């Protein structure tokens, strides 16, 4: 279940959804114009939260969604994104200009996908392949203009009289590094090569959104570096006229995505921080130390779900733990139900009204 009351025409909304592994952001820019950033699926039924929420609001997804953005090629950020784009017939599709092998194989050389060594990331490639099929089968929202937009440093993706969406990354250096990685994989039969790899997080797209007087920063999974890449490149090249009051924290609060100058140059002192947890791998994110760091910089911190799997133990999971007996001492649900954090503010209004739906929570709210 998600919130069911639609925003007014003069109201900006930011909603984040997350099942623990994955996230999706939904922004209402005003006058029933929406953009979607990334995608996730709820467990165990596999529904796409953004679609369920918009349907519940009575939004005409076919016409109202203007952009569908895939920030980078990790399946915990794009699982189900083709389902969103398929319904959003008036939308442009956005992906980083610094393409990963998954994006490149699906959109450029689909017939040679196997030669690119996709390995465990084939699920991401599958989503992009569906996107490529949709792009090939329907007309662009604007005749004569391609329906796919490649996001790069300082590029305006879409704008109107009342709002603008700008990509802050990937940088030119990140694009060059991505091209070098792709070149190393395009081998002629018989060649002996050692392909280089780039973390898709290095190539991720961060977005700056202006809606009326509101400023919003969406970090995707963008990392702090390497040199001339990531947040280092963003803060060196971008100077906003006013700071962001909403900051979607990059990479689930990871220290590797933290850059002090982002907070001092791009984000206001009384900002609201939104994040989704990541429960896979050896180090679930955010850690208590990560939350403490973010809480020291923002006026409020909200998460779409708890970090630790043990904090969410529904009836189904309890039965599973009981069934495996002694082997069930470390059972965890990587996905789980999607929570929703929703922030709203009218044009001309100071501050944001923030609501949460289980299992979403507030880590800290300023008094």
C-alpha positions in Angstrom: 0.0 0.0 0.0 1.2 3.5 -0.8 -0.2 7.0 -0.3 -3.3 7.6 -2.3 -3.8 11.4 -2.4 -2.5 13.2 -5.5 -0.5 16.4 -5.3 -2.0 19.7 -6.4 -0.9 21.5 -9.5 1.2 24.0 -7.6 2.8 21.3 -5.4 6.3 19.7 -5.8 6.6 16.1 -4.6 9.5 13.9 -4.1 8.8 10.2 -3.3 11.4 7.5 -2.8 10.7 3.8 -2.8 13.0 0.9 -1.8 12.8 -2.8 -1.0 16.3 -2.8 0.6 18.1 -3.8 -2.5 17.1 -1.1 -5.0 15.5 2.2 -5.2 13.2 4.4 -7.3 12.6 8.2 -7.1 9.5 9.9 -8.4 9.2 13.7 -8.7 6.1 15.8 -9.4 7.2 19.0 -11.0 3.8 20.6 -10.9 0.7 20.6 -13.2 0.7 16.7 -13.4 4.2 16.5 -14.9 6.4 13.7 -13.5 9.8 12.2 -13.9 11.0 8.8 -12.7 14.6 8.1 -11.6 15.6 4.4 -11.5 13.3 1.5 -10.6 12.9 -1.3 -8.2 10.5 -4.2 -7.7 8.7 -5.2 -4.5 9.1 -8.6 -3.0 7.6 -11.2 -3.2 4.9 -10.2 -5.7 7.3 -8.3 -8.1 5.1 -5.2 -8.6 6.8 -1.9 -9.6 6.1 0.6 -6.8 6.2 3.7 -9.0 3.5 2.3 -11.3 1.4 1.1 -8.4 1.6 4.5 -6.7 0.8 6.5 -9.9 -2.1 4.2 -10.7 -3.4 4.7 -7.2 -3.3 8.5 -7.7 -5.2 8.3 -11.0 -2.2 9.7 -12.9 -2.3 9.2 -16.7 1.1 7.6 -16.9 1.0 7.4 -20.7 1.1 11.3 -21.0 2.1 12.7 -17.6 5.6 11.1 -17.2 8.1 13.2 -19.1 11.4 11.5 -18.3 12.4 8.0 -17.3 16.0 8.0 -16.0 18.3 5.0 -15.6 21.2 6.4 -13.5 23.6 3.5 -14.1 23.7 -0.2 -15.0 23.2 -1.9 -11.7 20.1 -4.1 -11.6 19.3 -2.9 -8.1 18.5 0.5 -9.7 16.9 -0.5 -13.0 15.0 -3.7 -12.3 11.6 -3.1 -13.8 12.5 0.2 -15.5 11.4 -1.2 -18.9 7.9 -1.7 -17.5 7.8 2.0 -16.5 9.1 3.2 -19.9 6.7 1.0 -21.8 3.7 2.7 -20.2 5.2 6.2 -20.2 4.7 6.7 -24.0 5.3 10.5 -23.8 8.6 10.1 -22.0 12.2 10.4 -23.0 14.6 7.7 -21.8 17.8 9.0 -20.1 21.0 7.1 -19.5 24.6 8.1 -18.9 26.7 9.1 -22.0 29.5 7.1 -20.4 28.0 3.7 -21.1 28.7 0.5 -19.3 29.0 -2.7 -21.3 25.4 -3.6 -20.4 24.1 -0.4 -21.9 26.4 -0.5 -24.9 25.5 -4.1 -25.7 21.8 -3.6 -25.5 21.6 -0.3 -27.4 24.4 -0.6 -29.9 25.6 -4.1 -30.5 22.9 -6.4 -29.2 24.0 -9.3 -31.4 27.5 -9.2 -29.9 26.4 -9.1 -26.3 28.0 -12.4 -25.4 31.4 -11.2 -26.5 31.4 -8.3 -24.1 31.7 -10.5 -21.0 28.5 -9.4 -19.2 28.8 -12.1 -16.6 26.6 -11.6 -13.6 25.1 -8.3 -14.9 23.0 -9.9 -17.6 19.8 -8.9 -15.8 20.8 -5.2 -16.3 21.4 -5.9 -20.0 18.0 -7.6 -20.2 16.3 -4.4 -19.0 18.2 -2.3 -21.4 17.4 -4.6 -24.3 13.7 -4.2 -23.6 14.2 -0.4 -23.6 15.9 -0.6 -27.0 13.0 -2.6 -28.3 10.5 0.0 -27.1 12.6 2.8 -28.5 12.6 1.1 -31.9 8.9 0.4 -32.0 7.3 3.7 -31.2 7.7 7.3 -32.3 9.6 9.9 -30.3 7.5 12.3 -28.0 8.9 15.1 -30.2 8.9 14.5 -33.9 12.4 14.6 -35.4 14.1 14.3 -31.9 15.4 11.0 -30.6 13.5 9.6 -27.6 16.8 8.6 -25.9 18.9 11.3 -24.1 22.5 10.7 -23.0 23.2 12.5 -19.7 26.5 14.2 -19.2 28.1 16.9 -17.2 26.1 20.1 -17.2 23.5 19.0 -19.8 19.9 20.3 -19.7 17.8 17.2 -20.3 14.4 18.8 -20.4 12.9 22.1 -19.3 9.8 24.2 -19.4 8.8 27.7 -18.2 8.5 26.4 -14.6 11.1 23.7 -14.2 14.4 22.3 -15.6 16.2 18.9 -15.2 20.0 19.0 -15.6 22.5 16.1 -15.5 25.6 16.8 -13.4 27.5 13.7 -14.4 29.2 11.6 -15.8 32.1 13.9 -16.6 34.2 13.9 -19.9 36.9 12.0 -18.0 34.5 9.3 -16.9 33.3 9.0 -20.5 36.8 8.6 -21.7 37.5 5.9 -19.2 34.3 4.1 -20.2 35.3 4.2 -23.9 38.7 2.7 -23.0 37.0 -0.1 -21.1 34.6 -0.8 -24.0 37.5 -0.9 -26.5 39.3 -3.5 -24.4 36.3 -5.8 -24.7 35.8 -5.6 -28.5 38.3 -8.2 -29.4 38.8 -9.8 -32.8 38.6 -13.6 -32.6 41.9 -15.0 -31.6 43.1 -12.0 -29.8 44.4 -12.4 -26.3 43.1 -9.5 -24.2 42.5 -8.6 -20.6 39.3 -6.5 -20.5 39.3 -3.6 -18.2 36.2 -3.0 -16.0 34.7 0.2 -14.7 32.4 0.3 -11.8 29.0 1.6 -13.2 28.8 3.8 -10.1 31.7 5.8 -11.5 29.6 6.5 -14.6 26.3 7.2 -12.8 24.1 10.1 -13.6 23.4 12.7 -10.9 20.6 15.1 -11.5 19.8 18.7 -10.5 16.2 19.7 -10.6 14.7 23.2 -10.5 11.0 23.5 -10.0 9.9 27.0 -9.3 12.1 28.1 -6.4 12.8 24.5 -5.3 16.2 22.9 -5.8 16.6 19.2 -5.7 19.7 17.0 -5.9 19.5 13.3 -6.8 22.8 11.5 -6.3 22.1 8.1 -7.9 25.1 5.9 -6.9 27.7 8.4 -8.0 31.0 8.0 -6.2 33.3 10.7 -4.9 36.0 10.0 -7.5 38.3 9.0 -9.1 40.1 12.3 -10.2 38.0 14.4 -12.6 35.1 12.0 -12.2 32.2 11.6 -9.8 31.4 14.3 -7.2 34.9 15.7 -7.6 34.1 16.7 -11.1 30.6 17.9 -10.2 31.7 20.3 -7.5 34.6 21.6 -9.6 32.2 22.6 -12.5 28.8 23.3 -11.0 27.7 26.4 -9.0 24.0 26.7 -8.4 22.2 30.0 -7.8 20.7 28.5 -4.6 21.3 25.2 -2.7 19.2 22.1 -2.8 16.7 21.6 0.0 16.2 17.9 -0.8 19.2 15.6 -1.3 18.7 12.0 -2.3 21.9 10.6 -0.8 24.2 8.7 -3.3 25.1 5.0 -3.0 22.9 4.3 0.0 25.0 6.5 2.3 28.3 4.8 1.5 31.5 6.7 2.6 32.8 6.2 -0.9 30.1 8.5 -2.3 30.6 11.2 0.3 32.2 14.5 -0.7 32.3 17.4 1.8 32.1 20.0 -0.9 28.7 18.7 -2.1 27.3 19.6 1.3 29.0 23.0 1.5 28.5 24.1 -2.2 25.3 22.3 -3.4 23.1 21.5 -0.4 21.5 23.9 2.1 22.2 23.7 5.9 18.6 22.8 6.6 18.2 20.2 3.8 16.3 17.0 4.0 18.3 13.8 3.2 16.5 10.8 1.6 18.1 7.4 1.2 17.4 3.8 0.5 19.3 1.0 2.2 21.3 -1.8 0.5 21.3 -5.1 2.2 23.4 -7.2 -0.2 27.1 -7.9 0.2 29.2 -8.1 3.3 28.5 -4.5 4.4 24.9 -3.4 4.4 24.3 0.3 3.9 23.9 2.7 5.5 25.8 1.7 8.6 25.1 3.5 11.9 28.2 5.5 11.3 27.0 6.5 7.9 23.6 7.6 9.3 25.4 9.6 12.1 27.5 11.4 9.4 24.5 12.3 7.2 22.5 13.3 10.2 25.2 15.8 11.3 24.9 17.5 7.9 21.2 17.5 7.2 18.2 18.7 9.3 16.4 15.4 8.8 17.2 12.0 7.4 14.6 9.5 6.1 15.1 6.0 4.7 12.7 3.9 2.7 13.4 0.9 4.9 15.7 -0.2 7.8 19.3 -1.3 6.9 19.5 -4.4 8.9 17.5 -7.4 7.7 16.6 -8.4 11.2 14.7 -5.2 11.6 12.1 -6.4 9.2 10.7 -9.9 10.1 7.3 -10.4 8.6 5.2 -13.5 9.0 6.4 -15.1 5.8 10.1 -14.7 6.9 9.4 -16.0 10.4 7.9 -19.2 8.9 10.9 -19.6 6.7 13.3 -19.2 9.6 11.3 -21.7 11.7 11.3 -24.2 8.8 15.1 -24.4 8.5 15.6 -24.7 12.2 19.2 -24.3 13.4 20.3 -23.2 10.0 18.1 -20.2 10.3 20.3 -18.1 12.6 21.4 -15.7 9.8 18.4 -15.7 7.5 17.8 -12.3 5.8 15.5 -10.8 3.2 17.4 -8.8 0.7 14.4 -7.2 -0.8 11.3 -7.2 1.3 8.3 -4.8 1.2 8.9 -1.4 -0.3 8.5 1.6 2.0 7.7 5.1 0.8 9.0 8.4 1.9 7.1 11.4 0.5 8.0 15.1 0.7 5.7 17.8 -0.6 5.9 21.6 -0.7 3.9 24.2 -2.6 5.5 26.8 -4.8 6.4 29.8 -2.7 6.1 27.7 0.5 9.1 27.4 2.9 9.9 23.9 4.1 8.7 20.4 3.3 6.0 18.2 4.7 7.4 14.7 5.0 5.4 11.5 5.5 6.5 7.8 5.7 4.8 4.5 5.1 6.1 1.3 6.6 8.8 0.1 6.6 10.1 3.6 5.9 11.4 5.5 8.9 13.0 8.7 10.1 16.6 8.3 11.4 16.7 11.8 12.8 14.5 14.9 12.6 15.8 18.3 13.8 13.9 19.7 16.8 
